[in-house]
Amino acid sequence: EGVRMQRRFGLLLVAALSAVAACSDDDDQPTECPEHYRVEGPACVPQYGECDSGQVPLLGGACQAVGITTCASGFEPDSADGCAPVLPEAPCGPGTMARVGDATCVAVGVRSCGQGFDGDGEGGCAPVLPPVDCANDELPVLGSPLCAPLAECGTGPWGNLTGDASPLYVDASFIGTPDGSAAAPYPTVGEAVAVASPGRAIYIAAGDYPEHLALPQRVFLKGRCPALVTLRGVEVAGTPRAPVEIPASATGAALSGVTLTGDGPGLEINGATGVVVERVRVQETGAAGVLVRDGEATLRRVLVHRATARGVHAVGSEVTLNRCVVQDTRPLSGAYGRGVQAECNVQRQVCGRLEVQWSVLQRNHDSGILLFGTDARIAGSVVRDTQPRPSDGLSGRGINAQCDYEIDHCGWLEVRQVVLTANHDGGVVTQGYDTQLQDTTIRGGLAAPATGTEGRGINSQCDSLTGLCGQLTVA
């Protein structure tokens, strides 16, 4: 209080001197002073009243109590002219904690579970999902205990495919002279693609189509349903190729209602933007299920099952997974079979961004989600049962984020309303990343067999190769 009074006296002295300067003119007595000042000799001096003990005078004659006048949220005035926190009177029991502003103890843990999740009664959330694996043409959907079909097949050669102006038709069983009409469809998808004008829809009837389709322009490939329509990649010049490749010239293309398979990748997107892949099954591929390089794509209700090395692989790209499932990715040469891998394009020094929403990543190997310098937001999703690498028994992390050491770049990671369970070696492991975890449940960590060490929940550290360090926020 003594320091405050000294400071206040100094301010008052300055004010008085200022008033003197304002009111005097060559030592002549002033005739008028500002409000709350009075004439005294050659100067204007401030007017103060008499105050009781524990009060300080204010300009104009009023008094003010010494101490804090306004308490912050969660606090209330105390008897010593200060503020005291509002807290429970008694110590909190197990599973509860004190929080400033609450007079009763509050439960420890996640405060709200996201769409498709229920509280587990232990301060966390649990996903609502089918108790058993779904069939190949079905998808587990967060929020439902029942499996849902990827797409309804409907009736007739093209099922429920309607609504497009002048579509071209494809039916592998047609024999005759085709013209792309419903009465005389093309027997291969490639024939329809070759004559389609930009923005044209191509309806594909049930059948197995062994082709490599490099789309020359924006077209919409629509299969009857994934259970009945299979696009199978073939070799080109001795190299297994994806059944569908979307280059930059086909920006805005769309693909739906088919199964993609083959000895190469399932789908390649190279430089194209605005690509939409919906209600597609990518099954048993010899390479990445979906590869996006220097492009931008949205995957909705896509099932990637038993791809090789990587379920979804994004390089310098903007990729969104919405209500997707990536599972059982097979390790390449016994090493890694990652669910989703997103990394920078080192040559272009573009790192892109990954968004995962309401999706399930399960039983992949090495990492459920692996980031190399890419920004990522994971929300309302499940990452579980990630297995170690068969080759050395190491890793098996749920979410693993590392800087790109070739261009010395670290991204940011936001994890919100996510459940990570039964992953090995670590639930969330970051190096150099700015990381924010909120309303997220991490439980049941398992040790990597090669080390036998206890499974970690969260491990955040500086990046060992770049020396860069990030910030971790857990709420």
SEGUSE-775786 format. One line per field, with one value per residue (C-alpha): z, y, x. Coordinates in nm, 4 decimals, padded with zeros to 6 digits, always signed. Layout:
REM SEGUSE-775786
zz <- Z;...;
yy <- Y;...;
xx <- X;...;
REM end
This chain:
REM SEGUSE-775786
zz <- +00.0000;+00.0718;-00.2833;-00.4272;-00.2197;-00.3326;-00.6945;-00.6471;-00.4805;-00.7734;-01.0212;-00.8183;-00.8073;-01.1844;-01.2216;-00.9918;-01.1759;-01.5055;-01.3661;-01.2560;-01.6046;-01.7594;-01.5273;-01.4707;-01.7098;-01.6193;-01.2427;-01.2721;-01.0490;-01.2506;-01.2679;-01.3588;-01.2988;-01.4416;-01.2640;-00.9237;-00.8979;-00.7020;-00.7223;-00.4629;-00.5089;-00.8566;-00.9191;-00.9671;-00.7094;-00.6933;-00.4491;-00.2227;+00.0625;+00.3984;+00.3918;+00.6640;+00.7387;+00.4650;+00.1967;-00.0552;-00.1747;-00.5329;-00.7291;-00.6570;-00.2953;-00.3224;-00.1427;-00.2564;-00.0477;-00.0701;-00.2515;-00.5540;-00.6714;-00.9307;-00.9088;-01.2130;-01.3213;-01.0744;-00.7840;-00.5254;-00.2895;+00.0430;+00.3826;+00.3270;+00.0305;-00.2115;-00.4086;-00.3204;-00.5602;-00.5561;-00.4785;-00.3026;+00.0769;+00.1147;-00.0780;-00.3950;-00.4114;-00.6699;-01.0272;-00.9497;-00.9262;-00.8114;-01.0730;-01.0055;-01.0124;-00.9051;-00.5427;-00.6061;-00.7451;-01.1180;-01.2977;-01.4432;-01.8173;-02.1442;-02.0992;-02.4170;-02.6589;-03.0314;-03.2731;-03.2880;-02.9395;-02.5930;-02.2512;-02.1123;-01.7456;-01.6756;-01.7914;-02.1555;-02.4707;-02.6605;-03.0263;-03.1195;-03.3895;-03.5010;-03.2639;-03.5528;-03.8852;-04.1691;-04.5021;-04.7933;-04.9452;-04.6126;-04.4012;-04.0233;-03.9582;-03.6354;-03.4287;-03.5436;-03.4148;-03.7594;-04.0804;-04.3713;-04.7427;-04.9244;-05.1877;-05.2768;-05.5977;-05.7074;-05.9950;-06.3691;-06.5405;-06.3928;-06.0639;-05.9115;-06.1483;-06.2711;-06.2903;-06.5326;-06.8710;-07.1629;-06.9774;-07.1602;-07.0716;-07.0191;-06.9829;-07.0044;-07.1078;-07.4194;-07.7557;-08.0677;-08.2129;-07.9276;-07.9435;-07.5685;-07.5329;-07.2796;-07.5629;-07.7057;-07.4270;-07.4628;-07.3323;-07.1736;-06.9649;-07.1719;-07.4871;-07.3090;-07.1588;-07.5014;-07.6482;-07.3380;-07.3456;-07.0314;-06.7502;-06.8963;-06.6693;-06.7468;-06.6004;-06.5453;-06.5187;-06.3202;-06.4364;-06.4031;-06.6049;-06.6342;-06.7535;-06.6862;-06.7229;-06.7494;-06.7668;-07.0339;-06.9045;-06.6272;-06.6325;-06.3676;-06.3434;-06.1673;-06.1039;-06.0159;-05.6732;-05.5363;-05.4763;-05.8502;-06.0359;-06.0238;-06.2016;-06.2057;-06.2798;-06.5491;-06.6472;-06.8808;-07.0253;-06.7625;-06.4674;-06.2666;-06.2992;-06.1121;-06.2661;-06.2523;-06.2852;-06.2601;-06.3928;-06.3749;-06.7043;-06.5315;-06.2459;-06.0961;-06.1885;-05.9667;-05.9000;-05.7189;-05.6824;-05.7809;-05.6350;-05.7255;-05.7150;-05.8856;-05.8425;-05.8483;-05.6654;-05.6438;-05.7439;-05.8517;-05.8431;-05.9986;-05.9949;-06.0182;-05.7768;-05.6781;-05.7089;-05.5225;-05.4474;-05.2878;-05.1878;-05.3307;-05.2065;-05.2558;-05.2033;-05.2116;-05.3985;-05.4577;-05.3649;-05.1952;-05.1944;-05.2844;-05.3920;-05.4164;-05.5461;-05.5744;-05.5828;-05.3807;-05.3122;-05.0856;-04.9975;-04.8589;-04.7353;-04.8876;-04.7583;-04.8053;-04.7122;-04.7375;-04.9475;-04.9429;-04.7617;-04.7302;-04.7307;-04.8291;-04.9327;-04.9791;-05.1101;-05.1077;-05.1268;-04.9610;-04.8682;-04.6672;-04.5393;-04.4355;-04.2868;-04.4315;-04.3088;-04.3638;-04.2242;-04.2401;-04.4572;-04.5432;-04.4581;-04.7524;-04.7239;-04.3603;-04.2804;-04.2708;-04.3642;-04.2595;-04.2568;-04.3791;-04.4632;-04.5489;-04.6362;-04.8048;-05.1680;-05.1042;-05.4583;-05.4580;-05.0817;-05.0457;-04.7449;-04.7843;-04.5236;-04.4049;-04.2619;-04.1084;-03.9978;-03.8462;-03.9778;-03.8490;-03.8880;-03.7489;-03.7562;-03.9704;-03.9177;-03.7970;-03.7818;-03.8016;-03.9225;-04.0082;-04.0819;-04.2239;-04.2023;-04.3132;-04.1156;-03.9948;-03.8179;-03.6854;-03.5470;-03.4319;-03.5366;-03.4060;-03.4383;-03.2834;-03.2821;-03.4757;-03.4978;-03.4795;-03.7882;-03.8431;-03.9577;-03.6272;-03.3796;-03.3343;-03.3486;-03.3901;-03.3046;-03.3351;-03.4593;-03.5385;-03.6473;-03.7449;-03.9117;-04.2718;-04.2182;-04.5863;-04.5827;-04.2049;-04.1761;-03.8925;-03.9246;-03.6710;-03.5449;-03.3932;-03.2411;-03.1176;-02.9960;-03.1036;-02.9385;-02.9592;-02.8063;-02.8067;-03.0133;-02.9587;-02.8488;-02.8323;-02.8738;-02.9972;-03.0674;-03.2002;-03.2732;-03.3314;-03.4040;-03.2494;-03.1123;-02.9548;-02.7995;-02.6761;-02.5605;-02.6658;-02.5052;-02.5117;-02.3384;-02.3476;-02.4820;-02.5591;-02.5567;-02.8792;-02.8668;-02.9663;-02.6683;-02.4145;-02.2879;-02.1546;-02.4114;-02.3900;-02.4053;-02.5268;-02.6158;-02.7364;-02.7925;-03.0107;-03.3530;-03.3357;-03.6980;-03.7411;-03.3811;-03.4047;-03.1099;-03.0931;-02.8259;-02.6749;-02.5412;-02.3718;-02.2655;
yy <- +00.0000;+00.2322;+00.1849;+00.2520;+00.5712;+00.6918;+00.6328;+00.8033;+01.1017;+01.1258;+01.1299;+01.3922;+01.6092;+01.5864;+01.6776;+01.9735;+02.1002;+02.0604;+02.2581;+02.5290;+02.5465;+02.5563;+02.8241;+03.0602;+03.3209;+03.4983;+03.4509;+03.6313;+03.4890;+03.2729;+03.3751;+03.0305;+02.6669;+02.3294;+02.1265;+01.9898;+02.2484;+02.5755;+02.8964;+02.9175;+03.1968;+03.1860;+02.8239;+02.5902;+02.3099;+01.9861;+01.9480;+01.6373;+01.5444;+01.3883;+01.0059;+00.7435;+00.4866;+00.2206;+00.4695;+00.6837;+01.0272;+01.0788;+01.4014;+01.5993;+01.4928;+01.1312;+00.8387;+00.4827;+00.1752;+00.0404;-00.2985;-00.4795;-00.3437;-00.6122;-00.9883;-01.2076;-01.4817;-01.7696;-01.5449;-01.3432;-01.0523;-01.1532;-00.9805;-00.8486;-00.6259;-00.8906;-01.1821;-01.5500;-01.8408;-02.0165;-02.3797;-02.6838;-02.6637;-03.0252;-03.2155;-03.3852;-03.7632;-04.0065;-03.9330;-03.5718;-03.2468;-02.8886;-02.6205;-02.2475;-02.1115;-02.4351;-02.4882;-02.8631;-03.1122;-03.1867;-03.5131;-03.5608;-03.6231;-03.5309;-03.2807;-03.3663;-03.6582;-03.5948;-03.7154;-04.0961;-04.1386;-04.2103;-04.1416;-04.4492;-04.3723;-04.3333;-03.9770;-04.0699;-04.1494;-04.4722;-04.5023;-04.6444;-04.8990;-05.2488;-05.5159;-05.7292;-05.6574;-05.5506;-05.7332;-05.6217;-05.4081;-05.2500;-04.9691;-04.9247;-04.5825;-04.3973;-04.3670;-04.6894;-05.0470;-05.1716;-05.1909;-04.9775;-05.0566;-04.8434;-04.7784;-04.9262;-05.1298;-05.0724;-05.2637;-05.2749;-05.2532;-04.9123;-04.9270;-04.5884;-04.3874;-04.0973;-03.7207;-03.6467;-03.4891;-03.7199;-03.9706;-04.2292;-04.5913;-04.8828;-05.2518;-05.5242;-05.7800;-05.5922;-05.7619;-05.5599;-05.2200;-04.9690;-04.6002;-04.5171;-04.5176;-04.7276;-04.9530;-04.9923;-04.9249;-04.9376;-05.2655;-05.0884;-04.7747;-04.6619;-04.6322;-04.4048;-04.1935;-04.1480;-03.9831;-03.8065;-03.4297;-03.2387;-03.2670;-03.5743;-03.8531;-04.2164;-04.4806;-04.8219;-05.1402;-05.4507;-05.6203;-05.6597;-05.4015;-05.4688;-05.1274;-04.8384;-04.5228;-04.2051;-03.9447;-03.6833;-03.4369;-03.3828;-03.6663;-03.8297;-04.2074;-04.3571;-04.7277;-04.9014;-04.9982;-05.1216;-05.4708;-05.5211;-05.2956;-05.3627;-05.1562;-05.3680;-05.2181;-05.3716;-05.3589;-05.0867;-05.1392;-05.4053;-05.1846;-05.2433;-04.9321;-04.8028;-04.8688;-04.4913;-04.2072;-03.8452;-03.5970;-03.2170;-03.2046;-03.3832;-03.1335;-03.1531;-03.5183;-03.7465;-04.1188;-04.3152;-04.6535;-04.8824;-05.1147;-05.0430;-05.3212;-05.4537;-05.5098;-05.1357;-04.8432;-04.8300;-04.4629;-04.2063;-03.8321;-03.6418;-03.2634;-03.2559;-03.0452;-03.0512;-03.4321;-03.6055;-03.9794;-04.1089;-04.4490;-04.6360;-04.9509;-04.9851;-05.3486;-05.5689;-05.3334;-05.4068;-05.0510;-04.7520;-04.7637;-04.3933;-04.1846;-03.8048;-03.6154;-03.2336;-03.2309;-03.1771;-03.4430;-03.5224;-03.8841;-03.9517;-04.2897;-04.4638;-04.8024;-04.8775;-05.2417;-05.4397;-05.1938;-05.2385;-05.0092;-04.7167;-04.6993;-04.3299;-04.1531;-03.7738;-03.5926;-03.2125;-03.2270;-03.1162;-03.4298;-03.4707;-03.8024;-03.7776;-04.0850;-04.3142;-04.6419;-04.7353;-05.0764;-05.3780;-05.2120;-05.4834;-05.4230;-05.3823;-05.6461;-05.6886;-05.3230;-05.0770;-05.0823;-04.7346;-04.6254;-04.2669;-04.1034;-03.7321;-03.5691;-03.2678;-03.2555;-03.1799;-03.0661;-02.8122;-02.7457;-02.7768;-02.9670;-02.9553;-03.0423;-03.3479;-03.3442;-03.6610;-03.6369;-03.9041;-04.1794;-04.5114;-04.6216;-04.9669;-05.2619;-05.0858;-05.1387;-04.8981;-04.5914;-04.5282;-04.1730;-04.0641;-03.7011;-03.5707;-03.1903;-03.1810;-02.9829;-03.2025;-03.1800;-03.5067;-03.4738;-03.7045;-04.0170;-04.3471;-04.4695;-04.8125;-05.1433;-05.0135;-05.3013;-05.2945;-05.3536;-05.7308;-05.6859;-05.5532;-05.5449;-05.1689;-04.8784;-04.9323;-04.5723;-04.4262;-04.0787;-04.0141;-03.6658;-03.5775;-03.2775;-03.2990;-03.2916;-03.2339;-02.8873;-02.8249;-02.7861;-02.8883;-02.8718;-02.8365;-03.1056;-03.0645;-03.3662;-03.3058;-03.5514;-03.8529;-04.1946;-04.3683;-04.7135;-05.0297;-04.8752;-04.9913;-04.7803;-04.4570;-04.3125;-03.9723;-03.9259;-03.5920;-03.4497;-03.0757;-03.0320;-02.7692;-03.0061;-02.9469;-03.2284;-03.1560;-03.3738;-03.6758;-04.0208;-04.2153;-04.5499;-04.9074;-04.8379;-05.1560;-05.2154;-05.2690;-05.6353;-05.5546;-05.3256;-05.4493;-05.0950;-04.9779;-04.8248;-04.4454;-04.2239;-03.8972;-03.8427;-03.4959;-03.3948;-03.1854;-03.3263;-03.5130;-03.4495;-03.0821;-02.9690;-02.7905;-02.7877;-02.7405;-02.6674;-02.9214;-02.8143;-03.0697;-02.9706;
xx <- +00.0000;+00.2923;+00.4241;+00.0782;+00.0440;+00.3855;+00.2941;-00.0406;+00.1288;+00.3714;+00.0820;-00.0992;+00.2143;+00.2482;-00.1177;-00.0737;+00.2302;+00.0459;-00.2416;+00.0003;+00.1459;-00.1980;-00.3383;-00.0443;+00.0751;+00.3983;+00.3254;-00.0126;-00.2835;-00.5309;-00.8913;-01.0332;-00.9227;-01.0360;-01.3045;-01.1924;-00.9129;-00.9124;-00.7145;-00.4408;-00.1886;-00.0419;-00.1547;-00.4512;-00.4310;-00.6360;-00.9230;-00.9340;-01.1617;-01.0847;-01.0939;-01.1138;-00.8470;-00.8341;-00.9400;-00.7568;-00.8765;-00.9870;-00.9781;-01.2926;-01.3394;-01.4543;-01.2874;-01.2122;-01.1363;-00.7832;-00.7580;-00.8974;-01.2307;-01.3239;-01.2587;-01.2015;-01.4396;-01.4275;-01.3222;-01.5148;-01.4215;-01.2723;-01.2594;-00.9066;-00.9920;-00.8686;-01.0171;-01.0491;-01.1134;-01.4487;-01.3538;-01.5030;-01.4786;-01.3602;-01.0914;-01.2144;-01.2454;-01.1042;-01.2045;-01.2914;-01.1000;-01.1398;-01.1936;-01.1805;-01.5347;-01.7065;-01.8105;-01.8473;-01.5956;-01.6117;-01.5376;-01.1915;-01.1699;-01.3304;-01.6126;-01.8056;-01.7951;-01.8242;-02.0862;-02.0817;-01.9288;-02.0699;-01.9219;-01.7478;-01.8159;-01.4439;-01.3872;-01.3379;-01.5342;-01.5954;-01.6956;-02.0324;-01.9416;-02.0479;-01.9085;-01.7785;-01.6101;-01.8366;-01.8651;-01.6482;-01.9219;-02.0204;-01.8822;-01.8754;-02.0235;-01.9463;-02.2606;-02.4270;-02.3870;-02.4884;-02.2864;-02.4051;-02.3722;-02.1186;-02.3874;-02.7225;-02.7091;-03.0665;-03.2215;-03.1596;-02.8199;-02.7342;-02.9244;-02.9951;-02.7746;-02.9876;-02.9934;-02.7080;-02.7662;-02.6790;-02.4616;-02.2552;-02.3254;-02.0855;-02.1721;-01.9068;-02.1690;-02.2866;-02.2309;-02.2884;-02.2024;-02.1785;-02.2614;-02.2634;-02.6396;-02.8300;-02.9396;-02.5870;-02.3367;-01.9614;-01.8127;-01.5128;-01.4852;-01.1870;-01.3995;-01.6439;-01.3642;-01.2059;-01.5171;-01.6545;-01.6657;-01.5537;-01.8057;-01.9787;-02.1026;-02.0233;-02.2552;-02.0945;-02.3002;-02.2047;-01.8887;-01.5133;-01.3202;-00.9425;-00.8187;-00.5823;-00.7895;-00.5810;-00.8561;-00.7765;-01.0349;-01.2885;-01.5417;-01.7593;-01.7167;-02.0203;-02.0522;-02.3742;-02.2302;-01.8970;-02.0352;-02.0985;-01.8526;-01.4771;-01.2127;-00.8983;-00.5574;-00.3380;+00.0286;+00.1467;+00.4962;+00.5599;+00.4576;+00.1378;-00.0763;-00.3767;-00.7182;-00.7862;-00.5368;-00.6502;-00.3900;-00.4010;-00.5916;-00.8817;-00.9163;-01.2657;-01.3185;-01.5281;-01.5428;-01.8136;-01.9798;-01.6896;-01.4284;-01.0653;-00.8077;-00.4958;-00.1231;-00.0446;-00.2077;-00.5849;-00.6226;-00.3639;-00.4311;-00.1409;-00.1695;-00.5481;-00.7536;-01.1199;-01.1351;-01.4195;-01.4123;-01.7311;-01.8693;-01.5709;-01.3998;-01.0254;-00.9424;-00.6311;-00.3972;-00.0282;+00.0716;-00.0929;-00.4705;-00.5034;-00.2037;-00.2426;+00.0583;+00.0566;-00.3215;-00.6356;-00.8989;-01.1924;-01.2700;-01.6185;-01.7384;-01.4384;-01.3222;-00.9525;-00.8946;-00.5716;-00.3766;+00.0015;+00.2482;+00.0040;-00.3742;-00.3794;-00.0580;-00.0529;+00.2561;+00.2462;-00.1333;-00.4562;-00.6523;-00.9736;-01.1062;-01.4704;-01.6438;-01.3795;-01.2309;-00.8667;-00.7842;-00.5547;-00.2910;-00.0375;+00.3289;+00.5636;+00.8394;+00.7439;+00.8253;+00.5375;+00.1702;+00.0595;-00.3017;-00.2511;+00.0817;+00.1054;+00.4365;+00.5926;+00.6949;+01.0600;+01.1352;+00.8532;+00.8823;+00.5063;+00.3774;-00.0021;-00.2619;-00.4525;-00.8063;-00.9542;-01.3172;-01.5475;-01.3249;-01.1902;-00.8290;-00.7674;-00.5273;-00.2689;+00.1047;+00.3772;+00.1470;-00.2250;-00.1480;+00.2073;+00.2980;+00.6254;+00.5973;+00.2323;-00.0281;-00.3116;-00.6448;-00.7903;-01.1434;-01.4222;-01.2302;-01.0952;-00.7362;-00.6966;-00.5120;-00.2125;+00.0357;+00.4168;+00.6270;+00.6632;+01.0219;+01.1579;+00.8677;+00.8979;+00.6504;+00.2756;+00.1869;-00.1615;-00.0612;+00.3055;+00.4228;+00.7798;+00.9427;+01.0601;+01.4355;+01.5156;+01.3574;+01.3705;+00.9957;+00.7627;+00.3856;+00.1057;-00.1284;-00.4738;-00.6489;-01.0020;-01.2689;-01.0628;-01.0335;-00.6946;-00.6927;-00.4792;-00.2012;+00.1574;+00.4552;+00.2523;-00.0963;+00.0264;+00.3981;+00.5258;+00.8689;+00.8994;+00.5271;+00.3003;+00.0380;-00.3011;-00.5051;-00.8564;-01.1479;-00.9452;-00.9295;-00.6014;-00.6024;-00.4787;-00.1304;+00.0656;+00.4388;+00.6311;+00.7436;+01.1026;+01.1601;+00.9076;+00.8702;+00.5381;+00.3059;+00.3063;-00.0008;+00.1533;+00.5183;+00.6202;+00.9821;+01.2118;+01.2866;+01.6165;+01.7183;+01.6252;+01.6664;+01.3311;+01.0927;+00.7178;+00.4597;+00.2209;-00.1207;-00.3476;-00.6980;
REM end
